[in-house]
Amino acid sequence: MTIKVGDNIPTSNLKTMGEKGPTDISTDAIFAGKKVLLFAVPGAFTPGCSMTHLPGYVVNADKIKAKGVDTIACMSVNDAFVMDAWGKAQNAEELIMLADGNGDFTAALGLELDGRGFGLGTRSQRFAMIVEDGKVTHLNVEPGPGVDVSSAETMMALL
């Protein structure tokens, strides 16, 4: 079942890159008591994700945070090493790069993408959500290829 507006974020663990390597971070630590704009991409370093989706959030990070967002998080079904390298390559210092390496959190959200036809296995659909104190207030899932309803500009208009 796909998560929807009004639902609470499921409890799960993701990974970020810490000083000593991959570090667990719980969804409670990410979302509890905060306003978070989470967006997910099918894959780090892929063309649409690297040329359009992530850069929109990087260049608009200050404007997004000025609208009351505590955390901007980018998530992909990749490992923490890849997400860290991608964040550095994209100058995403203002964002938290979240690795859902096994896709467990993505599955709990019900937002999996079957990328086997492209050699990608199971990935995340492209989406963006606004979460306030663990509750989804907005959810935009891309209906097909491209970056439109989950873009930084579209999500900023909802804040």
C-alpha positions, 0 to 999 in steps of 0.5 A: 500500500502506498503512503498518502497524505495524512499518514505517518512516516514508517519507522525504518533505518537509512544510512548516511556517510559519517566521519568513520563510514556509513552510519545508521540514521532512523526515520525518527531522527530525520522526521520527528519534530521537524519539517522535512522536504524529502525527495527520492530519485531512481538512481544517483549519477543517472542523467535526469537525477544529476542534471535536473532533480538534485540540482534544483534542490541544491540551487534552491536550498536557501529559499526552501529553508527560508520557507520553514523547512528544517531539513532537505533530504535526498534519498535513493536505493543506492549505498551510502558511499555512492550517495556521499560521492554524488552529494559531493559531486553536486555540491549538495552540502545543504542537503542530507544524502540518504541511502536506502541500500536495500530499498526497505524504506522505499518498500515501506512507503510503497513507492518501489520502481521495477528498474530491471528492464534497465538493469537497475533492479528495484529502485525508488519511484521519483517523488517528493514529499513534505513531512511535518513532525513525521506526518506526510502533508504533501506527496507528489509522485512522478507519473512517468519519466521526467522531473515535474511534480517532484521538482524543487520549484513545484515543492517550493510552491507548496510550502 
